[in-house]
Amino acid sequence: MDRAVFVAFLAVSLSGWASPPQALLLGLVFGLGWRHPFAGRAKDASKLLLQASVVGLGFGMDLRRVLEAGLGGLAYTAAGIALTMAAGRALGRRLAVRSTTSTLISVGTAICGGSAIAAVAPVLDADAEETSVALGTVFLLNGAGLLLFPPIGAALGLTQEQFGLWAALAIHDTSSVVGASLRYGAAALAVGTTVKLARALWIAPLTLALAALRRSKAAVPWPWFIAGFIGASFLRTSLPAGAGVFSALYALATLGLTATLFLIGSGISKATLRKVGARPLIQGVLLWALVASVSLAAIVGGVIP
């Protein structure tokens, strides 16, 4: 029964009928209502599918625009990461959250959610419970961001460029940034994806800095799929004769992203909710609210052009 329901929900997500938020909701419904028959494999598949989808999205974007948005976002991305890490540390101490858990939540909020947490956890020598609590907190807020940001952006009258930038700076995981931006519009998707990937590049330097502070010898990963995204964008821009093929690859990537969000949602179970606990979740919510409100105010106020 569990397998049949999972396959049916996944088929709906892959059919093109479900939007990214709807696919995430389908995943959440499954994760909370049924036992996951493929939990480990679904987790691995979602990671690989997300990376492949991000590369595929590059086939729909002009390289000049990608570089403009990415390079333009470096300064305020760095400032945002510094602010988030400092605020996360203060909130964690105030709420008496375990130091390692607090740092993982802060890193996940500052850079790119679960990917950043997975990269930093070995450097911090985090145990399974600390890592799962941080991941659970971030995944819950990811879902909230994907569902809440588009209607908030519409209510505030944000332009597509403003919304894409806000999503990239304030939503944790790349998957949810792309999903929310895709729902808002093509221009929002271009800005959101590019700035978010520029933000994700900070995984390596931040992990190296933490490793130096902790004198850790753990390996530092590098998000190589970002190079694939840039390469795909280069091909799309330099080979106009391949427009038909590139459009098909881009459409396939958006479908892959929708399936990714279903797989991510299906991994949030009742056990995940129980593991998170009140204090880490409060830290995550408050830190996220701070990042979202400050970045939104800076964008609307013209501080971030």
C-alpha positions as CSV (number, residue, x, y, z in Angstrom):
1,M,0.0,0.0,0.0
2,D,2.8,2.4,1.0
3,R,4.6,1.8,-2.3
4,A,1.5,2.2,-4.4
5,V,0.6,5.5,-2.8
6,F,4.2,6.8,-3.2
7,V,4.4,5.8,-6.8
8,A,1.0,7.4,-7.5
9,F,2.0,10.7,-5.9
10,L,5.3,10.7,-7.7
11,A,3.5,10.1,-11.0
12,V,1.3,13.1,-10.3
13,S,4.4,15.2,-9.6
14,L,6.0,14.1,-12.8
15,S,2.9,14.5,-14.9
16,G,3.2,18.3,-15.3
17,W,-0.1,18.8,-13.6
18,A,1.4,19.7,-10.2
19,S,3.2,22.9,-9.6
20,P,6.3,22.9,-7.4
21,P,4.4,23.9,-4.2
22,Q,1.7,21.3,-4.9
23,A,4.4,18.6,-5.4
24,L,5.9,19.6,-2.0
25,L,2.5,19.4,-0.4
26,L,1.9,15.9,-1.9
27,G,5.3,14.9,-0.5
28,L,4.3,16.2,3.0
29,V,1.0,14.4,2.9
30,F,2.7,11.2,2.0
31,G,5.5,11.6,4.6
32,L,3.1,12.4,7.4
33,G,0.5,9.8,6.4
34,W,2.4,6.7,5.2
35,R,5.6,4.9,6.0
36,H,8.2,5.7,3.4
37,P,9.2,2.6,1.4
38,F,12.3,4.1,-0.2
39,A,13.5,6.6,2.5
40,G,17.3,6.2,1.9
41,R,17.1,6.0,-1.9
42,A,14.6,8.9,-2.1
43,K,17.0,11.1,-0.1
44,D,19.9,10.3,-2.4
45,A,17.8,10.6,-5.5
46,S,16.5,14.1,-4.5
47,K,20.1,15.4,-4.1
48,L,21.2,14.1,-7.5
49,L,17.9,15.2,-9.2
50,L,18.2,18.7,-7.7
51,Q,21.8,19.1,-9.0
52,A,20.8,17.8,-12.5
53,S,17.8,20.1,-12.5
54,V,19.9,23.1,-11.6
55,V,22.2,22.3,-14.5
56,G,19.3,21.9,-16.8
57,L,17.8,25.3,-15.8
58,G,20.9,26.9,-17.2
59,F,19.8,25.9,-20.7
60,G,17.0,28.5,-20.3
61,M,19.1,31.4,-19.2
62,D,21.2,34.0,-20.9
63,L,24.8,33.9,-19.7
64,R,25.2,37.7,-19.6
65,R,22.2,38.0,-17.3
66,V,23.5,35.1,-15.1
67,L,26.9,36.8,-14.7
68,E,25.3,40.2,-14.0
69,A,23.0,38.9,-11.3
70,G,25.6,36.6,-9.8
71,L,28.5,39.1,-9.6
72,G,26.1,41.8,-8.5
73,G,24.9,39.7,-5.6
74,L,28.3,38.8,-4.1
75,A,28.6,41.8,-1.8
76,Y,25.2,41.6,-0.2
77,T,25.3,37.8,-0.1
78,A,28.5,38.0,1.9
79,A,27.0,40.7,4.2
80,G,23.9,38.6,4.7
81,I,25.9,35.5,5.6
82,A,27.8,37.4,8.2
83,L,24.7,38.9,9.7
84,T,22.9,35.5,9.8
85,M,25.8,33.7,11.5
86,A,26.1,36.4,14.1
87,A,22.4,36.6,14.8
88,G,22.1,32.8,14.9
89,R,24.9,32.5,17.4
90,A,23.2,35.1,19.7
91,L,19.7,33.4,19.3
92,G,21.2,30.0,20.0
93,R,22.8,31.2,23.2
94,R,19.6,33.0,24.3
95,L,17.5,30.0,23.7
96,A,20.1,27.6,25.2
97,V,20.2,25.5,22.0
98,R,23.2,23.1,21.9
99,S,26.2,25.0,20.3
100,T,26.7,22.6,17.4
101,T,23.0,22.4,16.6
102,S,22.7,26.2,16.7
103,T,25.7,26.6,14.4
104,L,24.2,24.1,11.9
105,I,20.9,25.9,11.9
106,S,22.7,29.2,11.3
107,V,24.8,27.8,8.5
108,G,21.7,26.3,6.8
109,T,19.9,29.6,7.0
110,A,22.9,31.6,5.9
111,I,23.9,29.6,2.8
112,C,21.8,26.8,1.3
113,G,19.9,24.8,3.8
114,G,20.5,21.0,3.9
115,S,23.5,21.1,1.6
116,A,25.4,23.5,3.8
117,I,24.4,21.6,6.9
118,A,25.7,18.3,5.4
119,A,29.0,20.0,4.4
120,V,29.6,21.6,7.8
121,A,28.5,18.7,10.1
122,P,31.7,16.6,9.8
123,V,33.8,19.7,10.4
124,L,31.9,20.4,13.6
125,D,32.0,16.7,14.6
126,A,28.2,16.9,14.8
127,D,26.4,13.7,15.9
128,A,23.4,12.2,14.2
129,E,20.9,13.8,16.5
130,E,22.4,17.3,16.1
131,T,22.5,17.0,12.3
132,S,18.9,15.6,12.1
133,V,17.5,18.3,14.3
134,A,19.1,21.1,12.1
135,L,18.0,19.4,8.9
136,G,14.5,18.9,10.2
137,T,14.3,22.6,11.2
138,V,15.5,23.8,7.8
139,F,13.3,21.4,5.8
140,L,10.2,22.6,7.6
141,L,11.0,26.2,7.0
142,N,11.9,25.4,3.4
143,G,8.4,24.2,2.8
144,A,6.9,27.2,4.5
145,G,9.0,29.5,2.3
146,L,8.0,27.8,-0.9
147,L,4.3,28.2,0.0
148,L,4.3,31.6,1.6
149,F,6.8,33.7,-0.4
150,P,4.9,33.9,-3.7
151,P,1.6,35.2,-2.2
152,I,3.5,37.6,0.1
153,G,5.5,38.9,-2.9
154,A,2.3,39.4,-4.9
155,A,0.5,41.1,-2.0
156,L,3.5,43.6,-1.7
157,G,3.6,44.2,-5.4
158,L,7.2,43.0,-5.8
159,T,8.6,43.0,-9.3
160,Q,9.8,39.7,-10.6
161,E,13.4,40.8,-10.2
162,Q,12.8,41.9,-6.6
163,F,11.0,38.7,-5.7
164,G,13.8,36.5,-7.2
165,L,16.4,38.4,-5.3
166,W,14.4,38.2,-2.0
167,A,13.8,34.4,-2.4
168,A,17.5,33.8,-3.1
169,L,18.5,35.8,0.0
170,A,15.9,34.5,2.4
171,I,14.8,30.9,1.5
172,H,17.1,28.2,2.7
173,D,17.4,25.4,0.0
174,T,18.1,25.9,-3.7
175,S,15.1,23.7,-4.5
176,S,12.6,25.9,-2.7
177,V,14.2,29.1,-4.1
178,V,13.8,27.8,-7.6
179,G,10.3,26.4,-6.9
180,A,9.1,29.7,-5.4
181,S,10.7,31.8,-8.2
182,L,9.4,29.5,-10.9
183,R,5.9,30.1,-9.6
184,Y,6.4,33.9,-9.6
185,G,7.7,34.1,-13.2
186,A,10.5,33.6,-15.6
187,A,12.4,36.7,-14.7
188,A,12.1,35.9,-11.0
189,L,13.5,32.4,-11.8
190,A,16.5,33.7,-13.6
191,V,17.5,36.1,-10.8
192,G,16.5,33.8,-8.0
193,T,18.5,30.8,-9.3
194,T,21.6,32.8,-10.2
195,V,21.9,34.7,-6.9
196,K,21.1,31.6,-4.9
197,L,23.9,29.6,-6.7
198,A,26.3,32.5,-6.0
199,R,25.2,32.2,-2.3
200,A,25.8,28.5,-2.4
201,L,29.4,29.0,-3.5
202,W,30.1,30.2,0.0
203,I,29.8,26.6,1.3
204,A,33.5,26.0,0.7
205,P,35.0,29.2,2.3
206,L,32.7,29.0,5.3
207,T,33.4,25.3,5.8
208,L,37.2,26.0,5.5
209,A,36.9,28.8,8.1
210,L,35.0,26.6,10.5
211,A,37.5,23.8,9.9
212,A,40.4,26.1,10.7
213,L,38.7,27.3,13.9
214,R,38.0,23.7,15.0
215,R,41.3,22.4,13.6
216,S,39.3,19.8,11.7
217,K,40.8,17.7,8.9
218,A,37.4,16.8,7.4
219,A,37.1,17.1,3.7
220,V,35.5,20.3,2.3
221,P,33.0,19.7,-0.5
222,W,32.6,22.0,-3.5
223,P,29.2,22.5,-5.3
224,W,30.5,21.5,-8.8
225,F,27.0,21.4,-10.3
226,I,27.1,25.3,-10.3
227,A,29.8,25.0,-13.0
228,G,27.4,22.9,-14.9
229,F,24.7,25.5,-14.6
230,I,27.1,28.2,-16.0
231,G,28.2,25.9,-18.8
232,A,24.6,25.2,-19.8
233,S,23.9,28.9,-19.8
234,F,27.0,29.5,-22.0
235,L,25.8,26.9,-24.5
236,R,22.3,28.4,-24.6
237,T,23.8,31.9,-25.2
238,S,26.5,31.0,-27.7
239,L,24.6,28.4,-29.8
240,P,21.2,30.0,-30.9
241,A,20.7,27.2,-33.4
242,G,20.1,24.8,-30.6
243,A,17.3,26.8,-29.1
244,G,14.7,23.9,-29.6
245,V,16.9,21.4,-27.8
246,F,17.8,23.8,-25.0
247,S,14.1,24.6,-24.4
248,A,13.3,20.9,-24.1
249,L,16.1,20.4,-21.6
250,Y,14.9,23.4,-19.6
251,A,11.4,22.1,-19.5
252,L,12.7,18.7,-18.4
253,A,14.7,20.4,-15.7
254,T,11.6,22.2,-14.3
255,L,9.8,18.8,-14.2
256,G,12.8,17.3,-12.4
257,L,12.7,20.1,-9.9
258,T,9.0,19.4,-9.2
259,A,9.8,15.8,-8.6
260,T,12.7,16.8,-6.3
261,L,10.3,18.8,-4.1
262,F,8.0,15.8,-3.8
263,L,10.9,13.6,-2.7
264,I,12.0,16.2,-0.2
265,G,8.5,16.6,1.2
266,S,8.1,12.8,1.5
267,G,11.1,12.7,3.8
268,I,9.5,14.9,6.4
269,S,7.8,12.4,8.8
270,K,6.2,12.5,12.2
271,A,9.5,11.3,13.6
272,T,11.2,14.3,12.0
273,L,8.8,16.7,13.7
274,R,9.4,15.0,17.0
275,K,13.2,15.2,16.7
276,V,13.3,18.9,16.0
277,G,12.0,20.1,19.4
278,A,10.8,23.5,20.4
279,R,14.0,25.5,21.0
280,P,15.8,24.7,17.8
281,L,12.6,25.3,15.8
282,I,12.1,28.7,17.6
283,Q,15.7,29.6,16.8
284,G,15.2,28.7,13.1
285,V,11.9,30.6,12.8
286,L,13.3,33.7,14.5
287,L,16.5,33.7,12.5
288,W,14.6,33.1,9.3
289,A,12.1,35.9,10.1
290,L,15.1,38.3,10.7
291,V,16.8,37.4,7.4
292,A,13.6,37.6,5.4
293,S,12.5,40.9,6.9
294,V,15.9,42.6,6.7
295,S,16.5,41.5,3.1
296,L,13.0,42.5,2.0
297,A,13.3,45.9,3.6
298,A,16.7,46.4,1.9
299,I,15.3,45.4,-1.5
300,V,12.1,47.5,-1.3
301,G,14.1,50.4,0.2
302,G,16.6,50.4,-2.7
303,V,19.6,49.5,-0.5
304,I,20.0,46.4,-2.6
305,P,19.4,47.4,-6.2
